[in-house]
């Protein structure tokens, strides 16, 4: 992001960390995810708050909320319209960086079968 100042880069990273924490702590449930050809996108719902239902774009330190909705059905329907055949249920697999961090912190990396059956709050989107 060469067009961003250091402060803007820190803001983007901090916002991405908040989204990651919201997913990990169960405040944000991911319903669907997709690969848009460049990065991972997802649709999810916050348990409380102003932005109840959101579309997310990006991975790791670049993850951001790109659209907010008042209605979950509208958010999911629009997500399916935008990404059609690429849509997959639940959260995406952990990104490479997230897997590396888990290994460093001594956590286990769920296998593909475990991750797809795990609740949405356990695996952050990629």
Backbone atoms as SQL, in Angstrom:
CREATE TABLE atoms (id INTEGER PRIMARY KEY, chain TEXT, resi INTEGER, resn TEXT, atom TEXT, x REAL, y REAL, z REAL);
INSERT INTO atoms VALUES
  (1, 'A', 1, 'UNK', 'N', 0.833, -1.184, 0.000),
  (2, 'A', 1, 'UNK', 'CA', 0.000, 0.000, 0.000),
  (3, 'A', 1, 'UNK', 'C', 0.879, 1.250, 0.000),
  (4, 'A', 2, 'UNK', 'N', 1.610, 1.481, -1.043),
  (5, 'A', 2, 'UNK', 'CA', 2.535, 2.615, -1.079),
  (6, 'A', 2, 'UNK', 'C', 1.834, 3.972, -1.038),
  (7, 'A', 3, 'UNK', 'N', 0.553, 4.015, -1.328),
  (8, 'A', 3, 'UNK', 'CA', -0.187, 5.274, -1.319),
  (9, 'A', 3, 'UNK', 'C', -0.619, 5.681, 0.086),
  (10, 'A', 4, 'UNK', 'N', -0.448, 4.821, 1.061),
  (11, 'A', 4, 'UNK', 'CA', -0.874, 5.099, 2.436),
  (12, 'A', 4, 'UNK', 'C', 0.291, 5.622, 3.279),
  (13, 'A', 5, 'UNK', 'N', -0.056, 6.496, 4.199),
  (14, 'A', 5, 'UNK', 'CA', 0.937, 6.954, 5.171),
  (15, 'A', 5, 'UNK', 'C', 1.114, 5.858, 6.226),
  (16, 'A', 6, 'UNK', 'N', 2.130, 6.000, 7.075),
  (17, 'A', 6, 'UNK', 'CA', 2.342, 5.019, 8.153),
  (18, 'A', 6, 'UNK', 'C', 1.129, 4.950, 9.078),
  (19, 'A', 7, 'UNK', 'N', 0.549, 6.088, 9.380),
  (20, 'A', 7, 'UNK', 'CA', -0.619, 6.124, 10.259),
  (21, 'A', 7, 'UNK', 'C', -1.804, 5.394, 9.613),
  (22, 'A', 8, 'UNK', 'N', -1.997, 5.586, 8.316),
  (23, 'A', 8, 'UNK', 'CA', -3.101, 4.910, 7.627),
  (24, 'A', 8, 'UNK', 'C', -2.887, 3.401, 7.586),
  (25, 'A', 9, 'UNK', 'N', -1.649, 2.983, 7.397),
  (26, 'A', 9, 'UNK', 'CA', -1.345, 1.551, 7.404),
  (27, 'A', 9, 'UNK', 'C', -1.643, 0.950, 8.775),
  (28, 'A', 10, 'UNK', 'N', -1.289, 1.675, 9.844),
  (29, 'A', 10, 'UNK', 'CA', -1.592, 1.196, 11.199),
  (30, 'A', 10, 'UNK', 'C', -3.098, 1.114, 11.421),
  (31, 'A', 11, 'UNK', 'N', -3.859, 2.076, 10.904),
  (32, 'A', 11, 'UNK', 'CA', -5.322, 2.057, 11.044),
  (33, 'A', 11, 'UNK', 'C', -5.929, 0.854, 10.337),
  (34, 'A', 12, 'UNK', 'N', -5.473, 0.577, 9.112),
  (35, 'A', 12, 'UNK', 'CA', -5.972, -0.569, 8.356),
  (36, 'A', 12, 'UNK', 'C', -5.654, -1.865, 9.104),
  (37, 'A', 13, 'UNK', 'N', -4.437, -1.985, 9.595),
  (38, 'A', 13, 'UNK', 'CA', -4.042, -3.177, 10.349),
  (39, 'A', 13, 'UNK', 'C', -4.836, -3.347, 11.629),
  (40, 'A', 14, 'UNK', 'N', -5.083, -2.248, 12.325),
  (41, 'A', 14, 'UNK', 'CA', -5.853, -2.304, 13.574),
  (42, 'A', 14, 'UNK', 'C', -7.300, -2.716, 13.298),
  (43, 'A', 15, 'UNK', 'N', -7.885, -2.196, 12.215),
  (44, 'A', 15, 'UNK', 'CA', -9.259, -2.567, 11.861),
  (45, 'A', 15, 'UNK', 'C', -9.324, -4.052, 11.502),
  (46, 'A', 16, 'UNK', 'N', -8.330, -4.544, 10.763),
  (47, 'A', 16, 'UNK', 'CA', -8.289, -5.966, 10.405),
  (48, 'A', 16, 'UNK', 'C', -8.151, -6.835, 11.654),
  (49, 'A', 17, 'UNK', 'N', -7.354, -6.380, 12.616),
  (50, 'A', 17, 'UNK', 'CA', -7.195, -7.135, 13.862),
  (51, 'A', 17, 'UNK', 'C', -8.500, -7.177, 14.646),
  (52, 'A', 18, 'UNK', 'N', -9.245, -6.065, 14.657),
  (53, 'A', 18, 'UNK', 'CA', -10.540, -6.052, 15.347),
  (54, 'A', 18, 'UNK', 'C', -11.501, -7.053, 14.712),
  (55, 'A', 19, 'UNK', 'N', -11.520, -7.117, 13.377),
  (56, 'A', 19, 'UNK', 'CA', -12.387, -8.073, 12.691),
  (57, 'A', 19, 'UNK', 'C', -11.971, -9.497, 13.058),
  (58, 'A', 20, 'UNK', 'N', -10.679, -9.769, 13.024),
  (59, 'A', 20, 'UNK', 'CA', -10.169, -11.094, 13.404),
  (60, 'A', 20, 'UNK', 'C', -10.587, -11.445, 14.830),
  (61, 'A', 21, 'UNK', 'N', -10.417, -10.515, 15.746),
  (62, 'A', 21, 'UNK', 'CA', -10.785, -10.751, 17.143),
  (63, 'A', 21, 'UNK', 'C', -12.285, -10.976, 17.291),
  (64, 'A', 22, 'UNK', 'N', -13.090, -10.219, 16.549),
  (65, 'A', 22, 'UNK', 'CA', -14.548, -10.387, 16.604),
  (66, 'A', 22, 'UNK', 'C', -14.946, -11.789, 16.162),
  (67, 'A', 23, 'UNK', 'N', -14.293, -12.303, 15.130),
  (68, 'A', 23, 'UNK', 'CA', -14.580, -13.661, 14.660),
  (69, 'A', 23, 'UNK', 'C', -14.119, -14.678, 15.697),
  (70, 'A', 24, 'UNK', 'N', -12.892, -14.539, 16.165),
  (71, 'A', 24, 'UNK', 'CA', -12.320, -15.493, 17.108),
  (72, 'A', 24, 'UNK', 'C', -13.085, -15.544, 18.429),
  (73, 'A', 25, 'UNK', 'N', -13.636, -14.415, 18.846),
  (74, 'A', 25, 'UNK', 'CA', -14.332, -14.354, 20.130),
  (75, 'A', 25, 'UNK', 'C', -15.844, -14.517, 20.007),
  (76, 'A', 26, 'UNK', 'N', -16.330, -14.808, 18.792),
  (77, 'A', 26, 'UNK', 'CA', -17.739, -15.122, 18.605),
  (78, 'A', 26, 'UNK', 'C', -18.665, -13.930, 18.423),
  (79, 'A', 27, 'UNK', 'N', -18.133, -12.737, 18.307),
  (80, 'A', 27, 'UNK', 'CA', -18.989, -11.565, 18.085),
  (81, 'A', 27, 'UNK', 'C', -19.419, -11.434, 16.625),
  (82, 'A', 28, 'UNK', 'N', -18.647, -12.031, 15.712),
  (83, 'A', 28, 'UNK', 'CA', -18.940, -11.990, 14.278),
  (84, 'A', 28, 'UNK', 'C', -18.967, -13.418, 13.749),
  (85, 'A', 29, 'UNK', 'N', -20.113, -13.837, 13.253),
  (86, 'A', 29, 'UNK', 'CA', -20.291, -15.175, 12.697),
  (87, 'A', 29, 'UNK', 'C', -20.250, -15.080, 11.179),
  (88, 'A', 30, 'UNK', 'N', -19.392, -15.874, 10.557),
  (89, 'A', 30, 'UNK', 'CA', -19.270, -15.883, 9.109),
  (90, 'A', 30, 'UNK', 'C', -20.232, -16.916, 8.540),
  (91, 'A', 31, 'UNK', 'N', -21.091, -16.482, 7.605),
  (92, 'A', 31, 'UNK', 'CA', -22.080, -17.372, 6.999),
  (93, 'A', 31, 'UNK', 'C', -21.534, -18.049, 5.739),
  (94, 'A', 32, 'UNK', 'N', -20.913, -17.253, 4.862),
  (95, 'A', 32, 'UNK', 'CA', -20.417, -17.737, 3.578),
  (96, 'A', 32, 'UNK', 'C', -19.103, -17.056, 3.252),
  (97, 'A', 33, 'UNK', 'N', -18.295, -17.694, 2.417),
  (98, 'A', 33, 'UNK', 'CA', -17.076, -17.067, 1.925),
  (99, 'A', 33, 'UNK', 'C', -16.900, -17.428, 0.449),
  (100, 'A', 34, 'UNK', 'N', -16.021, -16.703, -0.230),
  (101, 'A', 34, 'UNK', 'CA', -15.733, -16.967, -1.642),
  (102, 'A', 34, 'UNK', 'C', -14.364, -16.397, -1.983),
  (103, 'A', 35, 'UNK', 'N', -13.797, -16.895, -3.065),
  (104, 'A', 35, 'UNK', 'CA', -12.563, -16.334, -3.614),
  (105, 'A', 35, 'UNK', 'C', -12.988, -15.503, -4.818),
  (106, 'A', 36, 'UNK', 'N', -12.715, -14.211, -4.787),
  (107, 'A', 36, 'UNK', 'CA', -13.162, -13.342, -5.882),
  (108, 'A', 36, 'UNK', 'C', -12.133, -13.249, -7.006),
  (109, 'A', 37, 'UNK', 'N', -11.122, -14.088, -6.970),
  (110, 'A', 37, 'UNK', 'CA', -10.085, -14.078, -7.987),
  (111, 'A', 37, 'UNK', 'C', -8.818, -13.381, -7.530),
  (112, 'A', 38, 'UNK', 'N', -8.932, -12.519, -6.539),
  (113, 'A', 38, 'UNK', 'CA', -7.789, -11.780, -6.010),
  (114, 'A', 38, 'UNK', 'C', -7.569, -12.045, -4.531),
  (115, 'A', 39, 'UNK', 'N', -8.662, -12.182, -3.804),
  (116, 'A', 39, 'UNK', 'CA', -8.589, -12.357, -2.359),
  (117, 'A', 39, 'UNK', 'C', -9.850, -13.068, -1.883),
  (118, 'A', 40, 'UNK', 'N', -9.955, -13.270, -0.602),
  (119, 'A', 40, 'UNK', 'CA', -11.124, -13.914, -0.017),
  (120, 'A', 40, 'UNK', 'C', -12.131, -12.859, 0.412),
  (121, 'A', 41, 'UNK', 'N', -13.392, -13.140, 0.160),
  (122, 'A', 41, 'UNK', 'CA', -14.488, -12.277, 0.595),
  (123, 'A', 41, 'UNK', 'C', -15.435, -13.123, 1.440),
  (124, 'A', 42, 'UNK', 'N', -16.205, -12.473, 2.304),
  (125, 'A', 42, 'UNK', 'CA', -17.113, -13.218, 3.176),
  (126, 'A', 42, 'UNK', 'C', -18.290, -12.344, 3.565),
  (127, 'A', 43, 'UNK', 'N', -19.340, -12.998, 4.027),
  (128, 'A', 43, 'UNK', 'CA', -20.497, -12.298, 4.581),
  (129, 'A', 43, 'UNK', 'C', -20.723, -12.856, 5.976),
  (130, 'A', 44, 'UNK', 'N', -20.982, -11.957, 6.930),
  (131, 'A', 44, 'UNK', 'CA', -21.181, -12.389, 8.304),
  (132, 'A', 44, 'UNK', 'C', -22.098, -11.460, 9.054),
  (133, 'A', 45, 'UNK', 'N', -22.424, -11.856, 10.269),
  (134, 'A', 45, 'UNK', 'CA', -23.325, -11.074, 11.119),
  (135, 'A', 45, 'UNK', 'C', -22.710, -10.877, 12.495),
  (136, 'A', 46, 'UNK', 'N', -22.775, -9.635, 12.971),
  (137, 'A', 46, 'UNK', 'CA', -22.378, -9.323, 14.336),
  (138, 'A', 46, 'UNK', 'C', -23.535, -9.637, 15.265),
  (139, 'A', 47, 'UNK', 'N', -23.221, -10.081, 16.457),
  (140, 'A', 47, 'UNK', 'CA', -24.257, -10.382, 17.447),
  (141, 'A', 47, 'UNK', 'C', -24.980, -9.107, 17.873),
  (142, 'A', 48, 'UNK', 'N', -24.251, -8.005, 17.995),
  (143, 'A', 48, 'UNK', 'CA', -24.834, -6.721, 18.386),
  (144, 'A', 48, 'UNK', 'C', -24.115, -5.603, 17.644),
  (145, 'A', 49, 'UNK', 'N', -24.648, -4.404, 17.756),
  (146, 'A', 49, 'UNK', 'CA', -23.955, -3.253, 17.192),
  (147, 'A', 49, 'UNK', 'C', -24.684, -2.603, 16.038),
  (148, 'A', 50, 'UNK', 'N', -24.091, -1.553, 15.540),
  (149, 'A', 50, 'UNK', 'CA', -24.686, -0.760, 14.458),
  (150, 'A', 50, 'UNK', 'C', -24.590, -1.517, 13.135),
  (151, 'A', 51, 'UNK', 'N', -23.397, -2.021, 12.817),
  (152, 'A', 51, 'UNK', 'CA', -23.201, -2.768, 11.577),
  (153, 'A', 51, 'UNK', 'C', -23.516, -4.227, 11.857),
  (154, 'A', 52, 'UNK', 'N', -24.746, -4.616, 11.728),
  (155, 'A', 52, 'UNK', 'CA', -25.150, -5.971, 12.097),
  (156, 'A', 52, 'UNK', 'C', -24.691, -7.027, 11.100),
  (157, 'A', 53, 'UNK', 'N', -24.817, -6.755, 9.799),
  (158, 'A', 53, 'UNK', 'CA', -24.513, -7.743, 8.770),
  (159, 'A', 53, 'UNK', 'C', -23.560, -7.091, 7.774),
  (160, 'A', 54, 'UNK', 'N', -22.434, -7.754, 7.503),
  (161, 'A', 54, 'UNK', 'CA', -21.371, -7.112, 6.733),
  (162, 'A', 54, 'UNK', 'C', -20.797, -8.025, 5.657),
  (163, 'A', 55, 'UNK', 'N', -20.285, -7.384, 4.609),
  (164, 'A', 55, 'UNK', 'CA', -19.450, -8.064, 3.624),
  (165, 'A', 55, 'UNK', 'C', -18.019, -7.702, 3.967),
  (166, 'A', 56, 'UNK', 'N', -17.146, -8.699, 4.021),
  (167, 'A', 56, 'UNK', 'CA', -15.729, -8.501, 4.313),
  (168, 'A', 56, 'UNK', 'C', -14.918, -8.748, 3.051),
  (169, 'A', 57, 'UNK', 'N', -13.821, -8.046, 2.928),
  (170, 'A', 57, 'UNK', 'CA', -12.943, -8.185, 1.774),
  (171, 'A', 57, 'UNK', 'C', -11.500, -8.209, 2.258),
  (172, 'A', 58, 'UNK', 'N', -10.718, -9.155, 1.765),
  (173, 'A', 58, 'UNK', 'CA', -9.297, -9.189, 2.079),
  (174, 'A', 58, 'UNK', 'C', -8.924, -10.265, 3.080),
  (175, 'A', 59, 'UNK', 'N', -7.622, -10.372, 3.266),
  (176, 'A', 59, 'UNK', 'CA', -7.054, -11.378, 4.162),
  (177, 'A', 59, 'UNK', 'C', -6.059, -10.725, 5.102),
  (178, 'A', 60, 'UNK', 'N', -5.797, -11.413, 6.201),
  (179, 'A', 60, 'UNK', 'CA', -4.767, -11.007, 7.154),
  (180, 'A', 60, 'UNK', 'C', -4.885, -9.539, 7.551),
  (181, 'A', 61, 'UNK', 'N', -3.808, -8.777, 7.403),
  (182, 'A', 61, 'UNK', 'CA', -3.778, -7.381, 7.844),
  (183, 'A', 61, 'UNK', 'C', -4.499, -6.424, 6.899),
  (184, 'A', 62, 'UNK', 'N', -5.055, -6.929, 5.789),
  (185, 'A', 62, 'UNK', 'CA', -5.787, -6.087, 4.845),
  (186, 'A', 62, 'UNK', 'C', -7.293, -6.345, 4.880),
  (187, 'A', 63, 'UNK', 'N', -7.762, -7.184, 5.782),
  (188, 'A', 63, 'UNK', 'CA', -9.193, -7.498, 5.875),
  (189, 'A', 63, 'UNK', 'C', -9.968, -6.254, 6.302),
  (190, 'A', 64, 'UNK', 'N', -11.092, -6.009, 5.636),
  (191, 'A', 64, 'UNK', 'CA', -11.891, -4.835, 5.972),
  (192, 'A', 64, 'UNK', 'C', -13.368, -5.068, 5.693),
  (193, 'A', 65, 'UNK', 'N', -14.205, -4.293, 6.350),
  (194, 'A', 65, 'UNK', 'CA', -15.637, -4.289, 6.070),
  (195, 'A', 65, 'UNK', 'C', -15.837, -3.418, 4.850),
  (196, 'A', 66, 'UNK', 'N', -16.460, -3.975, 3.809),
  (197, 'A', 66, 'UNK', 'CA', -16.669, -3.163, 2.606),
  (198, 'A', 66, 'UNK', 'C', -18.113, -2.716, 2.446),
  (199, 'A', 67, 'UNK', 'N', -19.080, -3.440, 3.012),
  (200, 'A', 67, 'UNK', 'CA', -20.488, -3.053, 2.921),
  (201, 'A', 67, 'UNK', 'C', -21.216, -3.520, 4.177),
  (202, 'A', 68, 'UNK', 'N', -22.158, -2.706, 4.656),
  (203, 'A', 68, 'UNK', 'CA', -22.969, -3.066, 5.821),
  (204, 'A', 68, 'UNK', 'C', -24.434, -3.132, 5.413),
  (205, 'A', 69, 'UNK', 'N', -25.166, -4.013, 6.069),
  (206, 'A', 69, 'UNK', 'CA', -26.590, -4.196, 5.787),
  (207, 'A', 69, 'UNK', 'C', -27.361, -4.238, 7.101),
  (208, 'A', 70, 'UNK', 'N', -28.609, -3.829, 7.047),
  (209, 'A', 70, 'UNK', 'CA', -29.479, -3.917, 8.219),
  (210, 'A', 70, 'UNK', 'C', -30.141, -5.282, 8.321),
  (211, 'A', 71, 'UNK', 'N', -30.261, -5.988, 7.194),
  (212, 'A', 71, 'UNK', 'CA', -30.994, -7.236, 7.136),
  (213, 'A', 71, 'UNK', 'C', -30.064, -8.380, 6.698),
  (214, 'A', 72, 'UNK', 'N', -30.053, -9.464, 7.453),
  (215, 'A', 72, 'UNK', 'CA', -29.185, -10.601, 7.136),
  (216, 'A', 72, 'UNK', 'C', -29.528, -11.219, 5.788),
  (217, 'A', 73, 'UNK', 'N', -30.810, -11.368, 5.501),
  (218, 'A', 73, 'UNK', 'CA', -31.228, -11.954, 4.227),
  (219, 'A', 73, 'UNK', 'C', -30.720, -11.127, 3.058),
  (220, 'A', 74, 'UNK', 'N', -30.813, -9.823, 3.165),
  (221, 'A', 74, 'UNK', 'CA', -30.320, -8.938, 2.107),
  (222, 'A', 74, 'UNK', 'C', -28.805, -9.100, 1.928),
  (223, 'A', 75, 'UNK', 'N', -28.077, -9.167, 3.033),
  (224, 'A', 75, 'UNK', 'CA', -26.618, -9.305, 2.972),
  (225, 'A', 75, 'UNK', 'C', -26.221, -10.615, 2.304),
  (226, 'A', 76, 'UNK', 'N', -26.845, -11.708, 2.704),
  (227, 'A', 76, 'UNK', 'CA', -26.513, -13.026, 2.143),
  (228, 'A', 76, 'UNK', 'C', -26.935, -13.110, 0.675),
  (229, 'A', 77, 'UNK', 'N', -28.123, -12.621, 0.352),
  (230, 'A', 77, 'UNK', 'CA', -28.606, -12.652, -1.033),
  (231, 'A', 77, 'UNK', 'C', -27.700, -11.852, -1.956),
  (232, 'A', 78, 'UNK', 'N', -27.305, -10.670, -1.530),
  (233, 'A', 78, 'UNK', 'CA', -26.412, -9.841, -2.340),
  (234, 'A', 78, 'UNK', 'C', -25.046, -10.504, -2.491),
  (235, 'A', 79, 'UNK', 'N', -24.543, -11.128, -1.443),
  (236, 'A', 79, 'UNK', 'CA', -23.266, -11.830, -1.509),
  (237, 'A', 79, 'UNK', 'C', -23.339, -12.965, -2.529),
  (238, 'A', 80, 'UNK', 'N', -24.413, -13.739, -2.484),
  (239, 'A', 80, 'UNK', 'CA', -24.575, -14.838, -3.437),
  (240, 'A', 80, 'UNK', 'C', -24.716, -14.316, -4.863),
  (241, 'A', 81, 'UNK', 'N', -25.369, -13.183, -5.046),
  (242, 'A', 81, 'UNK', 'CA', -25.500, -12.590, -6.374),
  (243, 'A', 81, 'UNK', 'C', -24.135, -12.151, -6.906),
  (244, 'A', 82, 'UNK', 'N', -23.330, -11.536, -6.043),
  (245, 'A', 82, 'UNK', 'CA', -22.030, -11.023, -6.467),
  (246, 'A', 82, 'UNK', 'C', -21.024, -12.124, -6.783),
  (247, 'A', 83, 'UNK', 'N', -21.035, -13.214, -6.009),
  (248, 'A', 83, 'UNK', 'CA', -19.979, -14.227, -6.122),
  (249, 'A', 83, 'UNK', 'C', -20.476, -15.586, -6.593),
  (250, 'A', 84, 'UNK', 'N', -21.742, -15.750, -6.823),
  (251, 'A', 84, 'UNK', 'CA', -22.448, -16.922, -7.344),
  (252, 'A', 84, 'UNK', 'C', -21.730, -18.261, -7.154),
  (253, 'A', 85, 'UNK', 'N', -21.073, -18.781, -8.186),
  (254, 'A', 85, 'UNK', 'CA', -20.529, -20.141, -8.142),
  (255, 'A', 85, 'UNK', 'C', -19.347, -20.297, -7.201),
  (256, 'A', 86, 'UNK', 'N', -18.710, -19.226, -6.803),
  (257, 'A', 86, 'UNK', 'CA', -17.541, -19.309, -5.913),
  (258, 'A', 86, 'UNK', 'C', -17.928, -19.389, -4.441),
  (259, 'A', 87, 'UNK', 'N', -19.200, -19.228, -4.112),
  (260, 'A', 87, 'UNK', 'CA', -19.655, -19.175, -2.720),
  (261, 'A', 87, 'UNK', 'C', -19.552, -20.541, -2.060),
  (262, 'A', 88, 'UNK', 'N', -18.979, -20.542, -0.848),
  (263, 'A', 88, 'UNK', 'CA', -18.844, -21.750, -0.034),
  (264, 'A', 88, 'UNK', 'C', -19.402, -21.461, 1.357),
  (265, 'A', 89, 'UNK', 'N', -19.960, -22.468, 2.025),
  (266, 'A', 89, 'UNK', 'CA', -20.530, -22.238, 3.357),
  (267, 'A', 89, 'UNK', 'C', -19.459, -22.009, 4.414),
  (268, 'A', 90, 'UNK', 'N', -19.810, -21.253, 5.423),
  (269, 'A', 90, 'UNK', 'CA', -18.951, -21.055, 6.582),
  (270, 'A', 90, 'UNK', 'C', -17.718, -20.221, 6.305),
  (271, 'A', 91, 'UNK', 'N', -16.820, -20.163, 7.290),
  (272, 'A', 91, 'UNK', 'CA', -15.592, -19.375, 7.138),
  (273, 'A', 91, 'UNK', 'C', -14.604, -20.082, 6.224),
  (274, 'A', 92, 'UNK', 'N', -13.708, -19.317, 5.637),
  (275, 'A', 92, 'UNK', 'CA', -12.656, -19.874, 4.787),
  (276, 'A', 92, 'UNK', 'C', -11.594, -20.534, 5.655),
  (277, 'A', 93, 'UNK', 'N', -10.746, -21.332, 5.036),
  (278, 'A', 93, 'UNK', 'CA', -9.616, -21.921, 5.748),
  (279, 'A', 93, 'UNK', 'C', -8.698, -20.810, 6.229),
  (280, 'A', 94, 'UNK', 'N', -7.898, -21.096, 7.222),
  (281, 'A', 94, 'UNK', 'CA', -6.961, -20.107, 7.725),
  (282, 'A', 94, 'UNK', 'C', -5.964, -19.715, 6.644),
  (283, 'A', 95, 'UNK', 'N', -5.648, -18.428, 6.566),
  (284, 'A', 95, 'UNK', 'CA', -4.626, -17.944, 5.642),
  (285, 'A', 95, 'UNK', 'C', -3.264, -18.444, 6.109),
  (286, 'A', 96, 'UNK', 'N', -2.285, -18.424, 5.207),
  (287, 'A', 96, 'UNK', 'CA', -0.930, -18.883, 5.549),
  (288, 'A', 96, 'UNK', 'C', -0.375, -18.165, 6.772),
  (289, 'A', 97, 'UNK', 'N', -0.571, -16.857, 6.835),
  (290, 'A', 97, 'UNK', 'CA', -0.070, -16.081, 7.966),
  (291, 'A', 97, 'UNK', 'C', -0.751, -16.511, 9.265),
  (292, 'A', 98, 'UNK', 'N', -2.070, -16.731, 9.219),
  (293, 'A', 98, 'UNK', 'CA', -2.791, -17.168, 10.414),
  (294, 'A', 98, 'UNK', 'C', -2.324, -18.551, 10.865),
  (295, 'A', 99, 'UNK', 'N', -2.044, -19.444, 9.922),
  (296, 'A', 99, 'UNK', 'CA', -1.526, -20.765, 10.274),
  (297, 'A', 99, 'UNK', 'C', -0.152, -20.656, 10.933),
  (298, 'A', 100, 'UNK', 'N', 0.700, -19.806, 10.386),
  (299, 'A', 100, 'UNK', 'CA', 2.044, -19.621, 10.945),
  (300, 'A', 100, 'UNK', 'C', 1.971, -19.071, 12.367),
  (301, 'A', 101, 'UNK', 'N', 1.091, -18.124, 12.600),
  (302, 'A', 101, 'UNK', 'CA', 0.935, -17.542, 13.936),
  (303, 'A', 101, 'UNK', 'C', 0.454, -18.608, 14.914),
  (304, 'A', 102, 'UNK', 'N', -0.515, -19.427, 14.503),
  (305, 'A', 102, 'UNK', 'CA', -0.994, -20.504, 15.387),
  (306, 'A', 102, 'UNK', 'C', 0.124, -21.462, 15.747),
  (307, 'A', 103, 'UNK', 'N', 0.949, -21.812, 14.747),
  (308, 'A', 103, 'UNK', 'CA', 2.067, -22.730, 15.028),
  (309, 'A', 103, 'UNK', 'C', 3.038, -22.100, 16.017),
  (310, 'A', 104, 'UNK', 'N', 3.352, -20.817, 15.822),
  (311, 'A', 104, 'UNK', 'CA', 4.283, -20.127, 16.721),
  (312, 'A', 104, 'UNK', 'C', 3.749, -20.035, 18.142),
  (313, 'A', 105, 'UNK', 'N', 2.449, -19.867, 18.271),
  (314, 'A', 105, 'UNK', 'CA', 1.845, -19.739, 19.590),
  (315, 'A', 105, 'UNK', 'C', 1.523, -21.096, 20.211),
  (316, 'A', 106, 'UNK', 'N', 1.844, -22.168, 19.485),
  (317, 'A', 106, 'UNK', 'CA', 1.653, -23.505, 20.045),
  (318, 'A', 106, 'UNK', 'C', 0.265, -24.061, 19.857),
  (319, 'A', 107, 'UNK', 'N', -0.574, -23.386, 19.088),
  (320, 'A', 107, 'UNK', 'CA', -1.914, -23.898, 18.822),
  (321, 'A', 107, 'UNK', 'C', -1.878, -24.933, 17.721),
  (322, 'A', 108, 'UNK', 'N', -2.934, -25.681, 17.602),
  (323, 'A', 108, 'UNK', 'CA', -3.002, -26.684, 16.554),
  (324, 'A', 108, 'UNK', 'C', -3.718, -26.102, 15.346),
  (325, 'A', 109, 'UNK', 'N', -3.380, -26.594, 14.182),
  (326, 'A', 109, 'UNK', 'CA', -4.029, -26.198, 12.942),
  (327, 'A', 109, 'UNK', 'C', -5.055, -27.270, 12.628),
  (328, 'A', 110, 'UNK', 'N', -6.347, -26.904, 12.576),
  (329, 'A', 110, 'UNK', 'CA', -7.357, -27.923, 12.278),
  (330, 'A', 110, 'UNK', 'C', -7.185, -28.453, 10.859),
  (331, 'A', 111, 'UNK', 'N', -7.480, -29.744, 10.682),
  (332, 'A', 111, 'UNK', 'CA', -7.433, -30.309, 9.336),
  (333, 'A', 111, 'UNK', 'C', -8.612, -29.776, 8.554),
  (334, 'A', 112, 'UNK', 'N', -8.625, -29.992, 7.251),
  (335, 'A', 112, 'UNK', 'CA', -9.690, -29.488, 6.397),
  (336, 'A', 112, 'UNK', 'C', -11.046, -29.985, 6.864),
  (337, 'A', 113, 'UNK', 'N', -11.164, -31.267, 7.208),
  (338, 'A', 113, 'UNK', 'CA', -12.448, -31.814, 7.630),
  (339, 'A', 113, 'UNK', 'C', -12.888, -31.230, 8.965),
  (340, 'A', 114, 'UNK', 'N', -11.945, -31.016, 9.893),
  (341, 'A', 114, 'UNK', 'CA', -12.298, -30.425, 11.180),
  (342, 'A', 114, 'UNK', 'C', -12.716, -28.982, 11.007),
  (343, 'A', 115, 'UNK', 'N', -12.014, -28.245, 10.145),
  (344, 'A', 115, 'UNK', 'CA', -12.290, -26.829, 10.003),
  (345, 'A', 115, 'UNK', 'C', -13.642, -26.594, 9.351),
  (346, 'A', 116, 'UNK', 'N', -14.032, -27.416, 8.386),
  (347, 'A', 116, 'UNK', 'CA', -15.306, -27.196, 7.726),
  (348, 'A', 116, 'UNK', 'C', -16.473, -27.564, 8.630),
  (349, 'A', 117, 'UNK', 'N', -16.255, -28.415, 9.617),
  (350, 'A', 117, 'UNK', 'CA', -17.345, -28.778, 10.504),
  (351, 'A', 117, 'UNK', 'C', -17.350, -27.962, 11.789),
  (352, 'A', 118, 'UNK', 'N', -16.326, -27.153, 12.002),
  (353, 'A', 118, 'UNK', 'CA', -16.233, -26.349, 13.217),
  (354, 'A', 118, 'UNK', 'C', -17.174, -25.158, 13.153),
  (355, 'A', 119, 'UNK', 'N', -17.631, -24.668, 14.293),
  (356, 'A', 119, 'UNK', 'CA', -18.462, -23.483, 14.299),
  (357, 'A', 119, 'UNK', 'C', -17.728, -22.295, 13.702),
  (358, 'A', 120, 'UNK', 'N', -18.474, -21.351, 13.129),
  (359, 'A', 120, 'UNK', 'CA', -17.891, -20.206, 12.436),
  (360, 'A', 120, 'UNK', 'C', -17.015, -19.350, 13.343),
  (361, 'A', 121, 'UNK', 'N', -17.234, -19.395, 14.652),
  (362, 'A', 121, 'UNK', 'CA', -16.474, -18.532, 15.539),
  (363, 'A', 121, 'UNK', 'C', -15.076, -19.057, 15.812),
  (364, 'A', 122, 'UNK', 'N', -14.766, -20.306, 15.451),
  (365, 'A', 122, 'UNK', 'CA', -13.464, -20.861, 15.773),
  (366, 'A', 122, 'UNK', 'C', -12.395, -20.584, 14.719),
  (367, 'A', 123, 'UNK', 'N', -12.781, -20.405, 13.473),
  (368, 'A', 123, 'UNK', 'CA', -11.789, -20.228, 12.410),
  (369, 'A', 123, 'UNK', 'C', -12.017, -18.888, 11.722),
  (370, 'A', 124, 'UNK', 'N', -11.065, -17.955, 11.831),
  (371, 'A', 124, 'UNK', 'CA', -11.232, -16.675, 11.165),
  (372, 'A', 124, 'UNK', 'C', -11.185, -16.834, 9.655),
  (373, 'A', 125, 'UNK', 'N', -11.852, -15.901, 8.957),
  (374, 'A', 125, 'UNK', 'CA', -11.816, -15.972, 7.500),
  (375, 'A', 125, 'UNK', 'C', -10.445, -15.651, 7.012),
  (376, 'A', 126, 'UNK', 'N', -10.161, -16.122, 5.854),
  (377, 'A', 126, 'UNK', 'CA', -8.849, -15.864, 5.274),
  (378, 'A', 126, 'UNK', 'C', -8.875, -14.616, 4.444);
